Amino acid sequence: MPIVVVLIARFGWVTIAQLKEARSYVIVGAFVLGAIFTPPDIISQFMLAVPLWLLYEAGILVAQLTMPKENKIGG
């Protein structure tokens, strides 16, 4: 997940701000995936959804750290 997030940010398909705005959709999507791919109990759903969400957040953090800084001198 972090690799995908970093790559789409590096290719310029999305900005860091757009990734942050999509955070609520990613959380809902992680819980939907957790509900689909786990047995029908809430513990298993959380055990899949929370790491997916944290990996997305880690991807945003790594993308922020690896994105080149804008040249603010000389426009």
PyMOL commands that set and color helices and strands:
alter all, ss='L'
color gray80, all
select helices_A, chain A and resi 2-10+16-21+23-37+42-66
alter helices_A, ss='H'
color red, helices_A
deselect
rebuild
show_as cartoon
